[in-house]
Amino acid sequence: MKTYKIQLAVFLFIMLAFPAFGKEIEVKEGQLIQKAVDSASAGDTIKVYPGTYHEFVYVDKPNIRLIGVIQNGKWPRLEGKNKLNDGIIASGSGFYVEGFHISNYRANGVMTQAANDVTIRKLMIDHTGIYGIYPTLGTNIVIEDTVSWGIADAAIYVGM
């Protein structure tokens, strides 16, 4: 009986400590990415399909994957209309983002704040008012396969 309790305790620990068995949430044009983020739990993947999304996305949960689905050369596009400050800000560790075209924000395309173990990849970012990609106060940040142009200050600025 004691062995069973130890095995159960180890199993529960693994399930709670590694929430890799998350669900997939799909977002299609006309829907809000932020609504999907708000309904997500640690370990979930949010798939965003091609279309234009005029919004700011804030991810404050750990282990969220925000994946832009590229179909027939069409990308999901976050468009700030030169009115919104930031495209994406994430403060949850384990954040992963890829496959977006982010443009016309007044401040930053993608910013992370005190988030560790972050991956930012396969992004096109243009015409942001300060930085294209701006991770701050975090460790283990990977940035790869990104293209930026028309950025007011720096395409990628790793700070603090």
N, CA, C and O atoms as a DFTB+ gen file, in Angstrom:
640 C
 N C O
     1  1       0.817      -1.195       0.000
     2  2       0.000       0.000       0.000
     3  2       0.862       1.262       0.000
     4  3       0.515       2.248      -0.650
     5  1       1.988       1.238       0.726
     6  2       2.874       2.385       0.811
     7  2       3.464       2.710      -0.565
     8  3       3.565       3.882      -0.929
     9  1       3.854       1.684      -1.333
    10  2       4.397       1.881      -2.674
    11  2       3.368       2.553      -3.575
    12  3       3.719       3.441      -4.352
    13  1       2.121       2.151      -3.484
    14  2       1.045       2.748      -4.277
    15  2       0.914       4.238      -3.975
    16  3       0.759       5.041      -4.896
    17  1       0.975       4.614      -2.708
    18  2       0.850       6.022      -2.325
    19  2       2.022       6.842      -2.851
    20  3       1.838       7.978      -3.287
    21  1       3.218       6.277      -2.814
    22  2       4.384       6.984      -3.345
    23  2       4.257       7.164      -4.844
    24  3       4.535       8.242      -5.368
    25  1       3.836       6.110      -5.543
    26  2       3.657       6.197      -6.990
    27  2       2.591       7.229      -7.340
    28  3       2.769       8.002      -8.282
    29  1       1.501       7.254      -6.605
    30  2       0.445       8.229      -6.843
    31  2       0.957       9.644      -6.590
    32  3       0.659      10.556      -7.362
    33  1       1.713       9.833      -5.531
    34  2       2.265      11.153      -5.215
    35  2       3.211      11.627      -6.318
    36  3       3.165      12.791      -6.715
    37  1       4.068      10.732      -6.814
    38  2       4.989      11.090      -7.896
    39  2       4.207      11.439      -9.156
    40  3       4.523      12.428      -9.818
    41  1       3.202      10.657      -9.497
    42  2       2.382      10.925     -10.674
    43  2       1.701      12.293     -10.570
    44  3       1.727      13.070     -11.524
    45  1       1.098      12.586      -9.432
    46  2       0.431      13.877      -9.252
    47  2       1.420      15.035      -9.321
    48  3       1.112      16.082      -9.889
    49  1       2.597      14.853      -8.750
    50  2       3.622      15.888      -8.823
    51  2       3.981      16.190     -10.267
    52  3       4.043      17.353     -10.664
    53  1       4.219      15.144     -11.059
    54  2       4.585      15.319     -12.468
    55  2       3.467      16.012     -13.231
    56  3       3.735      16.918     -14.020
    57  1       2.250      15.615     -13.017
    58  2       1.112      16.215     -13.733
    59  2       0.946      17.691     -13.391
    60  3       0.598      18.490     -14.260
    61  1       1.186      18.058     -12.152
    62  2       1.024      19.453     -11.732
    63  2       2.251      20.298     -12.075
    64  3       2.117      21.481     -12.390
    65  1       3.416      19.717     -12.017
    66  2       4.638      20.480     -12.245
    67  2       4.924      20.701     -13.729
    68  3       5.578      21.678     -14.094
    69  1       4.449      19.819     -14.571
    70  2       4.721      19.916     -15.999
    71  2       3.415      19.926     -16.786
    72  3       2.993      18.889     -17.298
    73  1       2.777      21.083     -16.888
    74  2       1.479      21.143     -17.560
    75  2       1.622      21.141     -19.087
    76  3       1.138      22.050     -19.761
    77  1       2.286      20.122     -19.624
    78  2       2.539      20.044     -21.060
    79  2       1.371      19.435     -21.818
    80  3       1.412      19.325     -23.043
    81  1       0.349      19.047     -21.110
    82  2      -0.774      18.376     -21.749
    83  2      -1.929      19.340     -21.931
    84  3      -3.080      19.002     -21.655
    85  1      -1.620      20.548     -22.399
    86  2      -2.638      21.575     -22.542
    87  2      -3.526      21.366     -23.750
    88  3      -3.291      20.491     -24.583
    89  1      -4.532      22.179     -23.818
    90  2      -5.474      22.102     -24.941
    91  2      -5.080      23.093     -26.026
    92  3      -4.254      23.978     -25.800
    93  1      -5.670      22.941     -27.196
    94  2      -5.484      23.874     -28.301
    95  2      -6.722      24.743     -28.414
    96  3      -7.851      24.257     -28.362
    97  1      -6.490      26.034     -28.569
    98  2      -7.571      26.994     -28.758
    99  2      -7.338      27.651     -30.111
   100  3      -6.235      28.125     -30.383
   101  1      -8.349      27.688     -30.955
   102  2      -8.210      28.288     -32.284
   103  2      -8.858      29.666     -32.318
   104  3      -9.921      29.893     -31.741
   105  1      -8.175      30.590     -33.018
   106  2      -8.691      31.942     -33.213
   107  2      -8.699      32.210     -34.709
   108  3      -7.683      32.051     -35.386
   109  1      -9.848      32.616     -35.213
   110  2      -9.980      32.932     -36.639
   111  2     -10.354      34.396     -36.804
   112  3     -10.857      35.033     -35.878
   113  1     -10.099      34.916     -37.992
   114  2     -10.360      36.341     -38.252
   115  2     -11.769      36.708     -37.800
   116  3     -12.730      35.982     -38.052
   117  1     -11.868      37.846     -37.130
   118  2     -13.143      38.286     -36.583
   119  2     -13.284      37.961     -35.102
   120  3     -14.155      38.503     -34.422
   121  1     -12.419      37.072     -34.602
   122  2     -12.407      36.735     -33.180
   123  2     -11.254      37.476     -32.508
   124  3     -10.372      38.007     -33.183
   125  1     -11.264      37.510     -31.177
   126  2     -10.220      38.199     -30.432
   127  2      -9.186      37.212     -29.890
   128  3      -9.531      36.219     -29.248
   129  1      -7.927      37.500     -30.158
   130  2      -6.844      36.692     -29.607
   131  2      -6.854      36.812     -28.089
   132  3      -6.660      35.816     -27.391
   133  1      -7.077      38.017     -27.569
   134  2      -7.054      38.229     -26.127
   135  2      -8.103      37.382     -25.414
   136  3      -7.861      36.906     -24.305
   137  1      -9.239      37.193     -26.023
   138  2     -10.275      36.352     -25.415
   139  2      -9.768      34.915     -25.273
   140  3     -10.040      34.255     -24.270
   141  1      -9.039      34.437     -26.268
   142  2      -8.466      33.087     -26.191
   143  2      -7.407      33.020     -25.099
   144  3      -7.350      32.043     -24.353
   145  1      -6.565      34.051     -24.997
   146  2      -5.548      34.086     -23.941
   147  2      -6.217      34.078     -22.572
   148  3      -5.777      33.363     -21.671
   149  1      -7.269      34.862     -22.412
   150  2      -7.965      34.940     -21.127
   151  2      -8.550      33.587     -20.716
   152  3      -8.621      33.274     -19.527
   153  1      -8.966      32.793     -21.691
   154  2      -9.572      31.495     -21.372
   155  2      -8.532      30.368     -21.268
   156  3      -8.864      29.250     -20.873
   157  1      -7.285      30.663     -21.622
   158  2      -6.238      29.639     -21.625
   159  2      -5.723      29.350     -20.220
   160  3      -5.832      30.171     -19.310
   161  1      -5.161      28.156     -20.077
   162  2      -4.495      27.735     -18.850
   163  2      -3.050      27.393     -19.177
   164  3      -2.698      27.212     -20.343
   165  1      -2.222      27.305     -18.157
   166  2      -0.821      26.942     -18.356
   167  2      -0.720      25.671     -19.193
   168  3      -1.402      24.682     -18.927
   169  1       0.142      25.713     -20.207
   170  2       0.338      24.561     -21.079
   171  2      -0.497      24.580     -22.343
   172  3      -0.325      23.719     -23.206
   173  1      -1.405      25.548     -22.472
   174  2      -2.278      25.610     -23.657
   175  2      -1.565      26.250     -24.841
   176  3      -0.643      27.049     -24.677
   177  1      -2.013      25.881     -26.030
   178  2      -1.533      26.457     -27.283
   179  2      -2.686      27.202     -27.936
   180  3      -3.784      26.664     -28.083
   181  1      -2.427      28.440     -28.324
   182  2      -3.424      29.248     -29.034
   183  2      -2.958      29.368     -30.476
   184  3      -1.900      29.936     -30.748
   185  1      -3.746      28.834     -31.394
   186  2      -3.433      28.895     -32.815
   187  2      -4.258      30.017     -33.444
   188  3      -5.486      30.033     -33.349
   189  1      -3.561      30.948     -34.084
   190  2      -4.213      32.100     -34.692
   191  2      -4.078      31.979     -36.202
   192  3      -2.970      31.881     -36.731
   193  1      -5.213      31.986     -36.891
   194  2      -5.242      31.791     -38.336
   195  2      -5.110      33.116     -39.074
   196  3      -5.341      34.176     -38.491
   197  1      -4.736      33.067     -40.368
   198  2      -4.529      34.294     -41.130
   199  2      -5.732      35.237     -41.060
   200  3      -6.890      34.820     -41.025
   201  1      -5.402      36.505     -41.041
   202  2      -6.383      37.570     -40.948
   203  2      -5.721      38.745     -40.273
   204  3      -4.556      38.669     -39.882
   205  1      -6.452      39.827     -40.134
   206  2      -5.927      41.021     -39.478
   207  2      -6.621      41.194     -38.141
   208  3      -7.849      41.176     -38.050
   209  1      -5.813      41.363     -37.107
   210  2      -6.307      41.485     -35.737
   211  2      -5.839      42.829     -35.191
   212  3      -4.640      43.049     -35.021
   213  1      -6.775      43.722     -34.919
   214  2      -6.466      45.057     -34.406
   215  2      -6.600      45.025     -32.893
   216  3      -7.629      45.409     -32.338
   217  1      -5.542      44.560     -32.234
   218  2      -5.626      44.463     -30.780
   219  2      -4.245      44.396     -30.153
   220  3      -3.242      44.167     -30.828
   221  1      -4.222      44.600     -28.852
   222  2      -3.062      44.422     -27.996
   223  2      -3.294      43.110     -27.256
   224  3      -4.383      42.882     -26.730
   225  1      -2.284      42.247     -27.211
   226  2      -2.414      40.945     -26.564
   227  2      -1.496      40.914     -25.342
   228  3      -0.295      41.162     -25.448
   229  1      -2.076      40.605     -24.184
   230  2      -1.321      40.525     -22.942
   231  2      -1.408      39.109     -22.384
   232  3      -2.497      38.612     -22.097
   233  1      -0.246      38.459     -22.233
   234  2      -0.185      37.089     -21.738
   235  2       0.490      37.124     -20.368
   236  3       1.693      37.368     -20.270
   237  1      -0.284      36.881     -19.316
   238  2       0.258      36.919     -17.954
   239  2       0.207      35.558     -17.273
   240  3       0.211      35.469     -16.045
   241  1       0.158      34.505     -18.071
   242  2       0.095      33.133     -17.554
   243  2       1.342      32.383     -18.021
   244  3       1.885      32.697     -19.080
   245  1       1.805      31.398     -17.251
   246  2       2.990      30.647     -17.671
   247  2       2.679      29.603     -18.740
   248  3       1.560      29.100     -18.852
   249  1       3.712      29.300     -19.516
   250  2       3.663      28.193     -20.484
   251  2       2.529      28.304     -21.493
   252  3       1.824      27.330     -21.759
   253  1       2.362      29.485     -22.046
   254  2       1.384      29.697     -23.116
   255  2       2.130      29.759     -24.439
   256  3       3.142      30.450     -24.564
   257  1       1.622      29.031     -25.423
   258  2       2.180      29.042     -26.779
   259  2       1.211      29.783     -27.681
   260  3       0.044      29.407     -27.791
   261  1       1.693      30.836     -28.328
   262  2       0.899      31.648     -29.243
   263  2       1.467      31.422     -30.638
   264  3       2.524      31.951     -30.982
   265  1       0.759      30.635     -31.434
   266  2       1.256      30.180     -32.728
   267  2       0.420      30.782     -33.855
   268  3      -0.791      30.573     -33.926
   269  1       1.080      31.527     -34.728
   270  2       0.425      32.013     -35.930
   271  2       0.475      30.932     -36.996
   272  3       1.543      30.401     -37.302
   273  1      -0.665      30.612     -37.552
   274  2      -0.757      29.596     -38.597
   275  2      -0.628      30.303     -39.947
   276  3      -1.427      31.179     -40.276
   277  1       0.371      29.920     -40.712
   278  2       0.611      30.516     -42.023
   279  2       0.035      29.570     -43.072
   280  3       0.443      28.414     -43.179
   281  1      -0.932      30.090     -43.850
   282  2      -1.586      29.255     -44.860
   283  2      -1.496      29.929     -46.218
   284  3      -1.876      31.091     -46.365
   285  1      -0.998      29.210     -47.201
   286  2      -0.877      29.725     -48.564
   287  2      -0.177      31.081     -48.592
   288  3      -0.585      31.982     -49.324
   289  1       0.868      31.217     -47.798
   290  2       1.642      32.456     -47.756
   291  2       1.003      33.586     -46.967
   292  3       1.574      34.673     -46.886
   293  1      -0.163      33.356     -46.386
   294  2      -0.854      34.397     -45.611
   295  2      -0.596      34.183     -44.125
   296  3      -0.728      33.076     -43.603
   297  1      -0.224      35.279     -43.456
   298  2       0.119      35.256     -42.039
   299  2      -0.999      35.899     -41.227
   300  3      -1.729      36.744     -41.746
   301  1      -1.142      35.519     -39.983
   302  2      -1.978      36.323     -39.091
   303  2      -1.230      37.627     -38.806
   304  3      -0.024      37.620     -38.557
   305  1      -1.949      38.726     -38.845
   306  2      -1.306      40.038     -38.709
   307  2      -1.902      40.801     -37.537
   308  3      -3.111      41.024     -37.469
   309  1      -1.040      41.193     -36.624
   310  2      -1.430      42.107     -35.551
   311  2      -1.154      43.513     -36.067
   312  3      -0.014      43.851     -36.388
   313  1      -2.181      44.315     -36.144
   314  2      -2.102      45.646     -36.750
   315  2      -2.553      46.684     -35.724
   316  3      -3.707      46.688     -35.297
   317  1      -1.623      47.568     -35.332
   318  2      -1.914      48.563     -34.290
   319  2      -2.483      49.875     -34.781
   320  3      -2.841      50.726     -33.967
   321  1      -2.580      50.068     -36.090
   322  2      -3.142      51.287     -36.688
   323  2      -2.445      52.570     -36.215
   324  3      -3.026      53.652     -36.302
   325  1      -1.211      52.460     -35.719
   326  2      -0.474      53.589     -35.152
   327  2      -1.217      54.248     -33.998
   328  3      -0.992      55.419     -33.693
   329  1      -2.103      53.490     -33.361
   330  2      -2.857      53.982     -32.203
   331  2      -2.564      53.155     -30.958
   332  3      -2.476      53.703     -29.859
   333  1      -2.413      51.843     -31.116
   334  2      -2.139      50.966     -29.979
   335  2      -0.643      51.013     -29.645
   336  3       0.192      51.147     -30.540
   337  1      -0.314      50.902     -28.366
   338  2       1.090      50.990     -27.962
   339  2       1.893      49.744     -28.297
   340  3       2.945      49.849     -28.928
   341  1       1.429      48.568     -27.894
   342  2       2.205      47.338     -28.057
   343  2       1.373      46.266     -28.745
   344  3       0.150      46.216     -28.618
   345  1       2.085      45.401     -29.485
   346  2       1.407      44.270     -30.102
   347  2       1.167      43.157     -29.093
   348  3       0.027      42.755     -28.860
   349  1       2.247      42.662     -28.497
   350  2       2.169      41.578     -27.515
   351  2       3.075      41.926     -26.337
   352  3       4.226      42.321     -26.526
   353  1       2.557      41.778     -25.134
   354  2       3.377      41.824     -23.919
   355  2       3.107      40.536     -23.158
   356  3       1.958      40.161     -22.925
   357  1       4.193      39.863     -22.773
   358  2       4.064      38.620     -22.007
   359  2       4.874      38.727     -20.724
   360  3       6.021      39.173     -20.734
   361  1       4.261      38.313     -19.617
   362  2       4.971      38.287     -18.342
   363  2       4.996      36.879     -17.746
   364  3       5.523      36.675     -16.652
   365  1       4.439      35.932     -18.448
   366  2       4.438      34.549     -17.964
   367  2       5.651      33.796     -18.489
   368  3       5.920      33.813     -19.691
   369  1       6.382      33.140     -17.604
   370  2       7.544      32.353     -18.033
   371  2       7.089      31.185     -18.910
   372  3       5.959      30.708     -18.812
   373  1       8.009      30.742     -19.771
   374  2       7.676      29.665     -20.691
   375  2       6.861      30.141     -21.879
   376  3       6.275      29.325     -22.590
   377  1       6.813      31.452     -22.108
   378  2       6.049      32.005     -23.233
   379  2       6.742      31.652     -24.548
   380  3       7.968      31.688     -24.650
   381  1       5.929      31.308     -25.553
   382  2       6.430      30.952     -26.875
   383  2       5.544      31.648     -27.901
   384  3       4.320      31.530     -27.847
   385  1       6.160      32.376     -28.838
   386  2       5.385      33.021     -29.896
   387  2       6.101      32.815     -31.226
   388  3       7.325      32.911     -31.310
   389  1       5.317      32.529     -32.262
   390  2       5.880      32.389     -33.608
   391  2       4.799      32.601     -34.659
   392  3       3.608      32.410     -34.411
   393  1       5.260      33.005     -35.853
   394  2       4.393      33.021     -37.026
   395  2       3.444      34.207     -37.145
   396  3       2.328      34.052     -37.640
   397  1       3.867      35.392     -36.698
   398  2       3.010      36.579     -36.810
   399  2       3.705      37.680     -37.597
   400  3       4.931      37.785     -37.599
   401  1       2.900      38.497     -38.264
   402  2       3.337      39.754     -38.847
   403  2       2.738      40.832     -37.946
   404  3       1.518      40.928     -37.809
   405  1       3.599      41.637     -37.336
   406  2       3.173      42.630     -36.353
   407  2       3.588      44.002     -36.875
   408  3       4.765      44.230     -37.152
   409  1       2.626      44.916     -37.011
   410  2       2.982      46.202     -37.601
   411  2       2.167      47.365     -37.046
   412  3       1.046      47.219     -36.558
   413  1       2.803      48.525     -37.153
   414  2       2.173      49.816     -36.861
   415  2       1.704      49.981     -35.417
   416  3       0.575      50.397     -35.158
   417  1       2.593      49.647     -34.488
   418  2       2.343      49.914     -33.068
   419  2       3.186      51.111     -32.645
   420  3       4.265      51.330     -33.194
   421  1       2.714      51.870     -31.696
   422  2       3.408      53.085     -31.270
   423  2       4.648      52.802     -30.430
   424  3       5.563      53.625     -30.402
   425  1       4.704      51.663     -29.746
   426  2       5.853      51.357     -28.889
   427  2       6.593      50.116     -29.396
   428  3       7.569      50.243     -30.135
   429  1       6.143      48.924     -29.010
   430  2       6.887      47.688     -29.288
   431  2       6.027      46.654     -30.020
   432  3       4.805      46.616     -29.878
   433  1       6.706      45.821     -30.802
   434  2       6.016      44.705     -31.424
   435  2       5.744      43.601     -30.415
   436  3       4.591      43.250     -30.161
   437  1       6.822      43.051     -29.834
   438  2       6.722      42.020     -28.797
   439  2       7.621      42.429     -27.639
   440  3       8.798      42.734     -27.830
   441  1       7.056      42.434     -26.442
   442  2       7.819      42.754     -25.240
   443  2       7.542      41.691     -24.194
   444  3       6.397      41.280     -24.007
   445  1       8.596      41.241     -23.506
   446  2       8.396      40.360     -22.362
   447  2       8.939      41.068     -21.123
   448  3       9.932      41.793     -21.185
   449  1       8.271      40.841     -20.007
   450  2       8.639      41.498     -18.756
   451  2       8.817      40.443     -17.669
   452  3       7.847      39.821     -17.236
   453  1      10.060      40.243     -17.230
   454  2      10.381      39.301     -16.151
   455  2       9.908      37.878     -16.459
   456  3       9.548      37.131     -15.548
   457  1       9.910      37.514     -17.708
   458  2       9.529      36.159     -18.115
   459  2      10.800      35.387     -18.476
   460  3      11.637      35.877     -19.234
   461  1      10.935      34.203     -17.939
   462  2      12.076      33.346     -18.223
   463  2      11.684      32.263     -19.222
   464  3      10.503      31.968     -19.406
   465  1      12.693      31.678     -19.863
   466  2      12.469      30.562     -20.793
   467  2      11.481      30.934     -21.891
   468  3      10.464      30.267     -22.083
   469  1      11.796      32.006     -22.604
   470  2      10.938      32.563     -23.651
   471  2      11.527      32.248     -25.019
   472  3      12.741      32.317     -25.211
   473  1      10.660      31.902     -25.969
   474  2      11.077      31.728     -27.358
   475  2      10.242      32.649     -28.239
   476  3       9.012      32.625     -28.206
   477  1      10.938      33.456     -29.024
   478  2      10.317      34.390     -29.972
   479  2      10.914      34.049     -31.326
   480  3      12.109      34.244     -31.549
   481  1      10.089      33.541     -32.225
   482  2      10.652      33.105     -33.506
   483  2       9.681      33.317     -34.672
   484  3       8.466      33.425     -34.503
   485  1      10.268      33.370     -35.833
   486  2       9.545      33.455     -37.102
   487  2       8.498      34.572     -37.080
   488  3       7.308      34.343     -37.298
   489  1       8.988      35.802     -36.808
   490  2       8.118      36.965     -36.808
   491  2       8.576      37.957     -37.873
   492  3       9.765      38.054     -38.177
   493  1       7.626      38.684     -38.428
   494  2       7.905      39.862     -39.234
   495  2       7.345      41.037     -38.440
   496  3       6.167      41.054     -38.084
   497  1       8.198      42.015     -38.168
   498  2       7.758      43.165     -37.380
   499  2       8.162      44.424     -38.124
   500  3       9.322      44.590     -38.501
   501  1       7.196      45.313     -38.333
   502  2       7.528      46.552     -39.034
   503  2       6.807      47.753     -38.433
   504  3       5.695      47.663     -37.915
   505  1       7.495      48.863     -38.532
   506  2       6.969      50.177     -38.160
   507  2       6.401      50.221     -36.736
   508  3       5.223      50.494     -36.508
   509  1       7.306      49.937     -35.797
   510  2       6.957      50.129     -34.393
   511  2       7.716      51.345     -33.886
   512  3       8.809      51.653     -34.361
   513  1       7.124      52.035     -32.913
   514  2       7.642      53.325     -32.475
   515  2       8.902      53.272     -31.647
   516  3       9.638      54.258     -31.605
   517  1       9.186      52.159     -30.982
   518  2      10.416      52.089     -30.190
   519  2      11.211      50.853     -30.624
   520  3      12.193      50.972     -31.357
   521  1      10.788      49.667     -30.173
   522  2      11.527      48.438     -30.479
   523  2      10.624      47.430     -31.186
   524  3       9.406      47.419     -31.003
   525  1      11.256      46.591     -31.993
   526  2      10.521      45.494     -32.607
   527  2      10.282      44.390     -31.597
   528  3       9.142      44.006     -31.335
   529  1      11.379      43.880     -31.025
   530  2      11.337      42.834     -30.008
   531  2      12.115      43.337     -28.800
   532  3      13.252      43.789     -28.936
   533  1      11.506      43.262     -27.618
   534  2      12.100      43.863     -26.430
   535  2      11.887      42.992     -25.198
   536  3      10.969      43.252     -24.420
   537  1      12.716      41.960     -25.000
   538  2      12.625      41.179     -23.761
   539  2      13.367      41.889     -22.625
   540  3      14.489      42.355     -22.822
   541  1      12.758      41.977     -21.451
   542  2      13.377      42.637     -20.300
   543  2      13.279      41.758     -19.062
   544  3      12.316      41.011     -18.889
   545  1      14.276      41.857     -18.214
   546  2      14.287      41.234     -16.893
   547  2      14.025      39.731     -16.907
   548  3      13.438      39.203     -15.963
   549  1      14.438      39.049     -17.934
   550  2      14.241      37.603     -17.998
   551  2      15.534      36.889     -18.335
   552  3      16.527      37.518     -18.704
   553  1      15.516      35.582     -18.208
   554  2      16.675      34.760     -18.578
   555  2      16.228      33.668     -19.536
   556  3      15.044      33.343     -19.624
   557  1      17.194      33.112     -20.250
   558  2      16.935      32.036     -21.214
   559  2      15.947      32.481     -22.296
   560  3      14.895      31.870     -22.482
   561  1      16.299      33.537     -22.992
   562  2      15.476      34.094     -24.064
   563  2      16.081      33.673     -25.401
   564  3      17.271      33.878     -25.642
   565  1      15.263      33.088     -26.265
   566  2      15.700      32.709     -27.609
   567  2      14.925      33.558     -28.608
   568  3      13.695      33.608     -28.577
   569  1      15.657      34.220     -29.491
   570  2      15.053      35.005     -30.572
   571  2      15.682      34.506     -31.862
   572  3      16.902      34.558     -32.020
   573  1      14.850      34.017     -32.794
   574  2      15.408      33.492     -34.041
   575  2      14.429      33.651     -35.192
   576  3      13.215      33.740     -35.007
   577  1      15.006      33.684     -36.389
   578  2      14.221      33.737     -37.631
   579  2      13.232      34.893     -37.646
   580  3      12.078      34.714     -38.037
   581  1      13.667      36.071     -37.228
   582  2      12.791      37.245     -37.264
   583  2      13.320      38.251     -38.278
   584  3      14.517      38.312     -38.556
   585  1      12.406      39.027     -38.815
   586  2      12.752      40.090     -39.752
   587  2      12.048      41.352     -39.271
   588  3      10.854      41.331     -38.972
   589  1      12.797      42.455     -39.198
   590  2      12.217      43.725     -38.755
   591  2      12.657      44.837     -39.694
   592  3      13.773      44.819     -40.214
   593  1      11.773      45.803     -39.906
   594  2      12.121      46.967     -40.709
   595  2      11.256      48.154     -40.290
   596  3      10.159      47.986     -39.756
   597  1      11.767      49.339     -40.539
   598  2      11.024      50.551     -40.207
   599  2      10.839      50.742     -38.712
   600  3       9.864      51.360     -38.284
   601  1      11.756      50.223     -37.913
   602  2      11.659      50.340     -36.461
   603  2      12.310      51.662     -36.046
   604  3      13.386      52.001     -36.538
   605  1      11.673      52.401     -35.155
   606  2      12.168      53.727     -34.790
   607  2      13.518      53.682     -34.066
   608  3      14.361      54.548     -34.301
   609  1      13.743      52.691     -33.188
   610  2      14.997      52.645     -32.449
   611  2      15.787      51.383     -32.793
   612  3      16.735      51.451     -33.575
   613  1      15.417      50.235     -32.229
   614  2      16.171      48.992     -32.477
   615  2      15.228      47.859     -32.827
   616  3      14.158      47.720     -32.236
   617  1      15.632      47.053     -33.789
   618  2      14.817      45.912     -34.185
   619  2      14.701      44.913     -33.047
   620  3      13.622      44.380     -32.785
   621  1      15.828      44.658     -32.366
   622  2      15.841      43.776     -31.192
   623  2      16.666      44.467     -30.119
   624  3      17.820      44.834     -30.345
   625  1      16.074      44.638     -28.973
   626  2      16.796      45.244     -27.846
   627  2      16.548      44.395     -26.605
   628  3      15.427      44.334     -26.100
   629  1      17.597      43.744     -26.119
   630  2      17.495      42.924     -24.918
   631  2      17.937      43.805     -23.766
   632  3      19.079      44.264     -23.730
   633  1      17.020      44.043     -22.811
   634  2      17.327      45.005     -21.773
   635  2      17.233      44.466     -20.365
   636  3      16.476      43.541     -20.069
   637  1      18.030      45.078     -19.507
   638  2      18.001      44.873     -18.052
   639  2      18.182      43.432     -17.687
   640  3      18.182      43.089     -16.504
